[in-house]
Amino acid sequence: MKDKIGIGLLGLGTVGSGVIDILRRNGELIKRRVGVPVEVIKILRKDSNKPVPADMPRNIITTDIKEIIDNPDIDIVVEVMGGFEPAKGYILNAIENGKNVVTANKALLAINGEELYSAASERGVDLYFEGSVCGGIPVIKALREGLAANKIESIYGIVNGTSNFIITKMTHEGKGFGDALRETQALGYAEADPTFDIEGIDAAHKLSILVNIAFGTPVDFKEIYTEGISGISPMDINYAKEFNFRVKLLAISKMKNGSVEARVHPTLVPCSHLIATVDGVFNAVYITGDAVGPTLFYGKGAGDLPTGSAVVSDIIDVARNILKGGNGRIPPASFREENRIPLKILNIDDIVSMYYFRFTVLDMPGVLSRISGILGEHKISIASVIQKGRQEGGNVPLVMMTHEAVERNVKNALLEIDRLTVVSEKTVMIRVEEGK
């Protein structure tokens, strides 16, 4: 039996520092759980002259990946450097050399996951990536193991803390999007360039990983419909409250008649739903299985220690597999390679949803009937209407909630409605989910 498990760490940024911190503070606990010490042997950094913690030996730092890949004392390569290259090449080289790999690289897995999964399966090594989705929340382990007996019916996820923090500020403090974003950046929750967060791209990366594991199907990231929160206004948030709904940026996936829905967009969810109460930088994933029913996973979705916690939990799992000769026991994508079935990702135009509309219309008789007539022609049924204020001859908001309708019909109806002379601005449309 091995007398220790050796780690090669690629990157010493926020997450890498969290990994080191947890391995140090909980070293004895981890040893008791694994059976032998887990020790970081080498750390790869692009610049060896960057400062390192005072109590860290200088000879542990290297700029040469071969000192990790070719080191027989290193059992697990932990990639927390991020980006596509050289991270992808390093992971593939590690796998080729028989190293087990732990990564938190969501973008890489979303775009190049298939290549990495296949390489790990062929080589018979472990590829674990709990830290790639929702930081410290063990949602990947839940899908791969805890819920493995279930057909997954639906996933609703608040998987990006930055956008959730912005929406929370807008909801509770009435801030506009720009002001809320600037405050989020000032607090360090958003990058100087927040595009990936506010435009839903980060959430879509994470959703592609969850869909792959939940439904056993390869996912082309480009097929995931993605829409961000920059178009959300306090006015729509307030009208949503009047309907007893909250606005959230949701990553949504459902199995529908042999096809899979996979989409990220602002969504109205009932105030009574558990996921509507998730505020600030917290994440939550609401998963429904055919046997277990609804389940909720909640916690911090980013940061050095939450994400470091997920990475170290993967290290522990892989270490146990090494000691028991069980590497490759759990396939990277949950399903055996030969049993993964390509499923159609449903086009956004084909989904069925309820909808929220906010029309900006002239305050004059007959407007409501003209709009409702067009909606009816396109098989869209109105559930409720709010029309407040009078400004005869001026513009007023006309707000509607619909029953379920096909998205294609909704888009065609709105194109026709927005051409009416009584409609002065492009209609705001937000999808509505009851989250069952």
C-alpha positions as CSV (number, residue, x, y, z in Angstrom):
1,M,0.0,0.0,0.0
2,K,1.2,3.5,-0.8
3,D,2.5,5.5,2.1
4,K,1.2,8.9,0.7
5,I,-0.7,10.4,-2.2
6,G,1.3,12.9,-4.1
7,I,-0.3,16.0,-5.7
8,G,0.9,18.2,-8.6
9,L,-0.9,21.5,-8.5
10,L,-1.3,23.5,-11.7
11,G,-1.9,27.1,-10.6
12,L,-1.6,29.0,-7.4
13,G,-4.3,31.7,-7.8
14,T,-7.5,32.0,-5.8
15,V,-8.6,28.4,-6.0
16,G,-5.1,27.0,-5.8
17,S,-4.5,28.9,-2.7
18,G,-7.8,27.7,-1.2
19,V,-6.7,24.1,-2.0
20,I,-3.4,24.6,-0.2
21,D,-5.1,26.2,2.8
22,I,-7.6,23.3,3.2
23,L,-5.0,20.6,2.8
24,R,-2.9,22.3,5.5
25,R,-5.7,23.1,8.0
26,N,-7.4,19.8,7.6
27,G,-4.4,17.6,6.8
28,E,-4.9,15.3,9.8
29,L,-8.6,14.9,9.1
30,I,-8.0,14.1,5.5
31,K,-5.3,11.6,6.4
32,R,-7.8,9.8,8.7
33,R,-10.4,9.7,5.9
34,V,-8.0,8.6,3.1
35,G,-5.7,6.4,5.2
36,V,-2.4,8.1,4.2
37,P,-1.2,11.7,4.0
38,V,-2.1,13.7,1.0
39,E,0.9,15.9,0.1
40,V,1.5,18.6,-2.5
41,I,4.8,17.7,-4.2
42,K,5.0,20.4,-6.9
43,I,3.2,23.5,-7.9
44,L,3.3,24.8,-11.5
45,R,3.4,28.6,-11.9
46,K,4.0,30.6,-15.1
47,D,6.4,32.9,-13.2
48,S,8.5,31.3,-10.5
49,N,9.5,34.7,-9.2
50,K,6.1,35.6,-7.9
51,P,5.8,35.7,-4.1
52,V,4.8,32.5,-2.3
53,P,3.6,32.0,1.2
54,A,6.6,32.4,3.6
55,D,6.3,28.9,5.0
56,M,6.3,27.3,1.5
57,P,9.6,25.9,0.3
58,R,10.9,27.5,-2.9
59,N,11.8,24.1,-4.4
60,I,8.1,23.1,-4.5
61,I,7.5,25.8,-7.3
62,T,8.3,24.9,-10.9
63,T,7.7,26.4,-14.3
64,D,8.3,23.1,-16.1
65,I,5.2,20.9,-16.5
66,K,7.4,17.9,-17.0
67,E,8.4,18.0,-13.4
68,I,4.8,17.2,-12.6
69,I,3.7,15.0,-15.5
70,D,6.9,12.8,-15.4
71,N,7.2,12.6,-11.6
72,P,6.4,9.1,-10.4
73,D,5.7,10.4,-6.9
74,I,2.7,12.5,-8.2
75,D,-0.5,10.5,-8.4
76,I,-3.0,13.3,-9.0
77,V,-2.7,16.4,-11.2
78,V,-4.9,19.2,-10.0
79,E,-5.6,21.8,-12.6
80,V,-6.8,25.1,-11.2
81,M,-5.1,27.5,-13.6
82,G,-8.2,28.0,-15.9
83,G,-8.4,28.9,-19.5
84,F,-8.2,26.6,-22.5
85,E,-4.5,26.3,-23.3
86,P,-2.1,25.3,-22.0
87,A,-4.6,23.8,-19.4
88,K,-6.1,21.3,-22.0
89,G,-2.7,20.1,-23.2
90,Y,-1.4,19.7,-19.7
91,I,-4.5,17.6,-18.7
92,L,-4.3,15.4,-21.8
93,N,-0.5,14.9,-21.2
94,A,-1.2,14.0,-17.6
95,I,-3.9,11.4,-18.6
96,E,-1.6,9.9,-21.2
97,N,1.1,9.5,-18.5
98,G,-1.4,7.6,-16.3
99,K,-2.1,10.4,-13.9
100,N,-5.5,11.0,-12.4
101,V,-6.8,14.5,-12.9
102,V,-8.9,16.9,-10.8
103,T,-10.0,20.1,-12.5
104,A,-12.3,23.1,-11.7
105,N,-12.1,24.4,-15.3
106,K,-15.8,24.8,-16.3
107,A,-15.1,26.6,-19.7
108,L,-12.7,23.9,-20.8
109,L,-15.1,21.1,-19.9
110,A,-18.0,22.8,-21.6
111,I,-16.1,23.2,-24.9
112,N,-13.6,20.3,-24.8
113,G,-15.2,17.9,-22.3
114,E,-15.8,15.1,-24.8
115,E,-12.1,14.9,-25.7
116,L,-11.1,14.8,-22.0
117,Y,-13.7,12.3,-21.0
118,S,-12.8,9.9,-23.7
119,A,-9.1,10.2,-23.0
120,A,-9.6,9.5,-19.3
121,S,-11.9,6.5,-20.0
122,E,-9.5,5.0,-22.5
123,R,-6.5,5.3,-20.2
124,G,-8.5,4.0,-17.2
125,V,-7.8,7.0,-14.9
126,D,-10.1,9.3,-12.9
127,L,-11.2,12.7,-14.1
128,Y,-13.1,14.6,-11.4
129,F,-14.4,18.1,-11.6
130,E,-16.7,18.9,-8.7
131,G,-15.3,22.4,-8.5
132,S,-16.3,23.3,-12.0
133,V,-20.0,23.9,-11.1
134,C,-21.3,25.9,-8.1
135,G,-18.2,26.0,-6.0
136,G,-18.6,24.0,-2.8
137,I,-22.0,22.6,-3.6
138,P,-21.6,18.9,-4.3
139,V,-24.1,18.8,-7.2
140,I,-21.9,16.8,-9.6
141,K,-21.3,14.1,-7.1
142,A,-25.1,14.1,-6.4
143,L,-25.8,13.6,-10.1
144,R,-23.1,11.0,-10.7
145,E,-23.7,9.0,-7.5
146,G,-26.5,10.0,-5.1
147,L,-29.2,10.4,-7.8
148,A,-27.8,7.6,-10.1
149,A,-31.0,5.5,-9.6
150,N,-33.2,8.3,-11.1
151,K,-34.2,9.4,-14.5
152,I,-33.6,13.2,-14.1
153,E,-36.7,15.1,-15.2
154,S,-35.6,18.7,-14.7
155,I,-32.8,21.0,-13.5
156,Y,-33.3,24.6,-12.4
157,G,-30.1,26.3,-11.4
158,I,-29.0,29.7,-10.0
159,V,-25.4,28.9,-10.9
160,N,-23.8,32.3,-11.2
161,G,-23.4,34.3,-8.0
162,T,-22.4,37.6,-9.7
163,S,-25.6,37.9,-11.7
164,N,-27.7,36.7,-8.7
165,F,-26.1,39.4,-6.5
166,I,-26.9,42.1,-9.1
167,I,-30.6,40.9,-9.4
168,T,-30.8,40.8,-5.6
169,K,-29.7,44.4,-5.4
170,M,-32.2,45.4,-8.1
171,T,-35.0,43.5,-6.3
172,H,-34.5,44.6,-2.7
173,E,-33.0,48.1,-3.2
174,G,-34.6,49.2,-6.4
175,K,-31.2,49.8,-8.1
176,G,-30.9,50.0,-11.9
177,F,-28.8,47.4,-13.6
178,G,-25.8,49.7,-14.2
179,D,-25.7,50.9,-10.5
180,A,-26.1,47.3,-9.2
181,L,-23.3,46.1,-11.5
182,R,-20.9,48.9,-10.4
183,E,-21.5,48.0,-6.7
184,T,-20.9,44.3,-7.5
185,Q,-17.6,45.2,-9.1
186,A,-16.6,47.5,-6.2
187,L,-17.2,44.6,-3.8
188,G,-15.1,42.3,-5.8
189,Y,-17.9,39.9,-6.9
190,A,-17.6,40.9,-10.5
191,E,-14.6,41.2,-12.8
192,A,-13.6,44.4,-14.6
193,D,-15.0,42.7,-17.7
194,P,-18.2,41.0,-16.4
195,T,-19.4,39.8,-19.8
196,F,-19.3,36.0,-19.0
197,D,-21.3,36.6,-15.9
198,I,-24.0,39.1,-16.9
199,E,-24.5,37.7,-20.4
200,G,-25.2,34.1,-19.1
201,I,-22.1,32.5,-20.6
202,D,-20.6,31.3,-17.4
203,A,-24.0,29.8,-16.4
204,A,-24.2,28.1,-19.8
205,H,-20.8,26.5,-19.4
206,K,-22.0,25.0,-16.1
207,L,-25.3,23.9,-17.5
208,S,-23.6,22.0,-20.3
209,I,-21.6,20.0,-17.7
210,L,-24.8,19.2,-15.7
211,V,-26.8,18.2,-18.8
212,N,-24.0,15.9,-19.9
213,I,-24.0,14.1,-16.6
214,A,-27.7,14.2,-15.9
215,F,-28.9,12.8,-19.3
216,G,-25.9,10.9,-20.5
217,T,-25.6,12.8,-23.8
218,P,-22.7,14.8,-25.4
219,V,-23.6,18.5,-25.4
220,D,-22.5,21.0,-28.1
221,F,-22.2,24.2,-26.0
222,K,-23.3,26.3,-29.0
223,E,-26.7,24.6,-28.9
224,I,-27.5,26.0,-25.4
225,Y,-29.7,29.1,-25.7
226,T,-28.0,31.9,-23.7
227,E,-29.5,35.2,-22.7
228,G,-28.1,37.5,-19.9
229,I,-29.6,40.0,-17.4
230,S,-28.5,43.3,-18.9
231,G,-32.0,44.0,-20.3
232,I,-33.7,43.5,-16.9
233,S,-35.2,46.7,-15.4
234,P,-36.5,47.6,-11.9
235,M,-39.9,48.1,-13.6
236,D,-40.1,44.5,-14.7
237,I,-38.9,43.3,-11.3
238,N,-41.6,45.3,-9.6
239,Y,-44.4,44.1,-12.0
240,A,-43.2,40.5,-11.3
241,K,-43.7,41.1,-7.6
242,E,-47.3,42.1,-8.3
243,F,-47.8,38.8,-10.0
244,N,-46.1,37.2,-7.0
245,F,-43.0,36.2,-8.9
246,R,-39.3,36.9,-8.6
247,V,-36.8,37.4,-11.5
248,K,-33.8,35.0,-11.5
249,L,-31.2,34.1,-14.1
250,L,-31.8,30.4,-14.4
251,A,-30.0,27.6,-16.1
252,I,-32.8,25.2,-17.1
253,S,-32.8,21.7,-18.5
254,K,-35.6,19.2,-19.0
255,M,-36.2,16.0,-20.7
256,K,-39.0,16.4,-23.2
257,N,-40.2,13.4,-25.4
258,G,-36.7,12.2,-26.0
259,S,-35.2,15.6,-26.5
260,V,-33.4,17.8,-24.0
261,E,-34.1,21.5,-23.2
262,A,-31.0,23.4,-22.3
263,R,-31.3,27.2,-21.9
264,V,-30.0,30.1,-19.8
265,H,-32.1,33.2,-19.4
266,P,-33.9,35.6,-17.0
267,T,-36.9,33.8,-15.7
268,L,-39.9,34.6,-13.5
269,V,-40.3,32.0,-10.7
270,P,-43.1,32.0,-8.1
271,C,-42.2,33.7,-4.8
272,S,-43.3,30.5,-3.0
273,H,-40.7,28.4,-4.8
274,L,-37.5,27.6,-2.8
275,I,-35.2,28.8,-5.6
276,A,-36.9,32.2,-5.5
277,T,-35.5,32.8,-2.0
278,V,-31.8,32.3,-3.0
279,D,-30.2,35.8,-2.9
280,G,-26.8,37.4,-3.0
281,V,-23.8,35.5,-4.2
282,F,-25.3,32.1,-3.3
283,N,-26.1,29.4,-5.8
284,A,-28.8,26.7,-5.8
285,V,-29.6,23.8,-8.1
286,Y,-33.1,22.3,-7.9
287,I,-33.1,18.8,-9.4
288,T,-36.2,16.6,-9.8
289,G,-35.7,12.8,-10.3
290,D,-38.5,10.4,-11.1
291,A,-38.0,8.3,-7.9
292,V,-36.6,10.8,-5.4
293,G,-38.8,13.8,-6.5
294,P,-37.5,17.4,-6.0
295,T,-34.1,18.0,-4.3
296,L,-32.3,21.3,-3.6
297,F,-28.6,21.9,-3.4
298,Y,-27.7,25.3,-1.9
299,G,-24.5,27.1,-0.9
300,K,-21.6,29.4,-1.9
301,G,-20.9,29.0,-5.6
302,A,-17.4,30.6,-5.8
303,G,-14.4,31.7,-3.8
304,D,-11.1,30.3,-2.7
305,L,-12.4,28.0,0.2
306,P,-15.8,26.9,-1.3
307,T,-14.3,25.9,-4.6
308,G,-11.2,24.7,-2.9
309,S,-13.5,22.5,-0.7
310,A,-14.9,20.9,-3.9
311,V,-11.4,20.3,-5.4
312,V,-10.1,18.7,-2.2
313,S,-13.2,16.5,-1.9
314,D,-12.3,15.2,-5.4
315,I,-8.7,14.7,-4.4
316,I,-10.0,12.6,-1.5
317,D,-12.2,10.5,-3.7
318,V,-9.5,9.9,-6.2
319,A,-7.0,9.1,-3.5
320,R,-9.4,6.4,-2.1
321,N,-9.7,5.0,-5.6
322,I,-5.9,4.8,-6.0
323,L,-5.5,3.0,-2.7
324,K,-8.2,0.5,-3.5
325,G,-7.3,0.0,-7.2
326,G,-10.6,1.5,-8.2
327,N,-9.7,4.2,-10.7
328,G,-12.2,4.6,-13.5
329,R,-14.9,3.0,-11.4
330,I,-17.1,6.1,-12.0
331,P,-17.1,7.3,-15.6
332,P,-16.2,11.0,-16.0
333,A,-19.6,11.8,-17.5
334,S,-21.5,9.3,-15.2
335,F,-22.5,7.0,-18.0
336,R,-20.2,4.4,-19.6
337,E,-18.7,5.7,-22.8
338,E,-20.5,3.1,-24.9
339,N,-23.8,3.9,-23.3
340,R,-23.9,7.6,-23.8
341,I,-26.5,8.5,-26.4
342,P,-26.6,11.7,-28.5
343,L,-29.9,13.4,-27.8
344,K,-31.4,16.3,-29.7
345,I,-31.0,19.7,-27.9
346,L,-34.4,21.4,-28.4
347,N,-34.3,24.7,-30.3
348,I,-35.5,27.6,-28.2
349,D,-38.2,28.2,-30.7
350,D,-39.7,24.8,-29.9
351,I,-40.0,25.1,-26.2
352,V,-43.3,25.6,-24.4
353,S,-43.4,28.1,-21.6
354,M,-45.5,30.7,-19.9
355,Y,-44.5,34.3,-20.6
356,Y,-44.4,37.8,-19.1
357,F,-44.9,40.7,-21.6
358,R,-44.5,44.4,-21.0
359,F,-45.9,46.5,-23.8
360,T,-45.3,50.3,-24.0
361,V,-48.5,51.6,-25.7
362,L,-50.4,54.8,-26.3
363,D,-53.1,55.4,-23.8
364,M,-56.1,55.2,-26.0
365,P,-59.2,53.0,-26.4
366,G,-58.9,49.7,-28.2
367,V,-55.2,49.0,-27.7
368,L,-55.7,46.0,-25.4
369,S,-58.2,44.4,-27.7
370,R,-55.8,44.8,-30.7
371,I,-52.9,43.2,-28.8
372,S,-55.0,40.4,-27.4
373,G,-56.4,39.7,-30.8
374,I,-53.0,39.2,-32.3
375,L,-52.0,37.0,-29.4
376,G,-55.1,34.9,-29.9
377,E,-54.3,34.5,-33.6
378,H,-51.0,33.0,-32.6
379,K,-52.5,30.6,-30.1
380,I,-51.4,32.6,-27.0
381,S,-53.9,32.8,-24.2
382,I,-53.7,35.6,-21.6
383,A,-53.7,34.6,-17.9
384,S,-53.7,38.1,-16.3
385,V,-53.3,41.8,-17.1
386,I,-52.0,44.9,-15.3
387,Q,-52.6,48.3,-16.7
388,K,-51.9,51.2,-14.4
389,G,-51.9,55.0,-14.7
390,R,-53.6,57.2,-17.2
391,Q,-51.7,59.5,-19.6
392,E,-54.2,60.2,-22.3
393,G,-52.3,60.5,-25.6
394,G,-49.1,59.4,-23.8
395,N,-47.3,56.1,-23.3
396,V,-48.3,53.7,-20.5
397,P,-47.1,50.1,-19.7
398,L,-49.4,47.2,-20.4
399,V,-48.3,44.1,-18.6
400,M,-49.5,40.6,-19.3
401,M,-48.9,37.0,-18.1
402,T,-49.8,34.2,-20.5
403,H,-50.7,30.6,-20.2
404,E,-48.3,28.1,-21.8
405,A,-47.4,28.8,-25.4
406,V,-44.9,27.8,-28.1
407,E,-41.9,30.1,-28.2
408,R,-42.1,30.4,-32.0
409,N,-45.7,31.6,-31.8
410,V,-44.7,34.1,-29.2
411,K,-41.9,35.6,-31.3
412,N,-44.1,35.8,-34.3
413,A,-46.8,37.5,-32.3
414,L,-44.5,40.1,-30.8
415,L,-43.0,40.9,-34.2
416,E,-46.5,41.8,-35.4
417,I,-47.4,43.6,-32.2
418,D,-44.3,45.7,-32.2
419,R,-45.2,47.0,-35.7
420,L,-48.4,48.5,-34.4
421,T,-48.5,52.3,-34.4
422,V,-49.9,52.2,-30.9
423,V,-46.8,50.4,-29.6
424,S,-43.9,52.8,-29.0
425,E,-41.1,50.6,-27.8
426,K,-39.9,47.0,-28.3
427,T,-41.9,44.6,-26.1
428,V,-40.1,43.2,-23.0
429,M,-40.6,39.4,-22.9
430,I,-39.5,37.2,-20.0
431,R,-40.1,33.4,-19.8
432,V,-42.0,32.1,-16.7
433,E,-41.4,28.8,-15.0
434,E,-43.3,27.2,-12.2
435,G,-40.3,25.1,-11.3
436,K,-42.1,21.9,-10.6
